[in-house]
Amino acid sequence: MKRLDNEAGFSLMELILVIMILSVALLPLITQAVQTTIHSGDGQVASTAAFLARERMEVIEVDEDHPAIGFADVTEARYPDESSIPDFPGYARTVRISPDSTYGGLTYKVVTVAVGFCAAALLVVAVVVGVILTRGGSTAKAPTASSTTSAG
């Protein structure tokens, strides 16, 4: 083959070298873009989970003060686990209520509401809200909240 001196363009080796350099340089950027896309909704999911946990806790607190229900009837049986919450697909909610306990003459129950959000069978976020209910009033309420996020 005859080579022309005025031939313009890149050789195959130059093109392969450029592709390799670009692929190494772009890999971290692509990885970061994927991670950003995956976690872009975490704040909204955590906020919704906290709302759903607090919503259930408020229902329990109202039931405690309700004349027809009261402290004695605030039990886990009254608030069954929800594997699916209407209007909130992907969210699940559980309520745990300790048996009556007494400390210093005060009868109380520890109530914990946990809400999780699952997407593609992976736990994305879980929010837990706790409160202490006391017989005869809500003077010892001590709300707590925690949140965990994991993606796998």
Secondary structure, DSSP 4 states (H G I P E B T S, - for coil): -PPPTT--S--HHHHHHHHHHHHHHHHHHHHHHHHHHHHTTHHHHHHHHHHHHHHHHHHHHHHHH-TTTTGGG--GGGS--BSSBTTBTTEEEEEEEPPPEEETTEEEEEEEEEEEEEETTEEEEEEEEEEEEETTB-TT---EEEEEE---
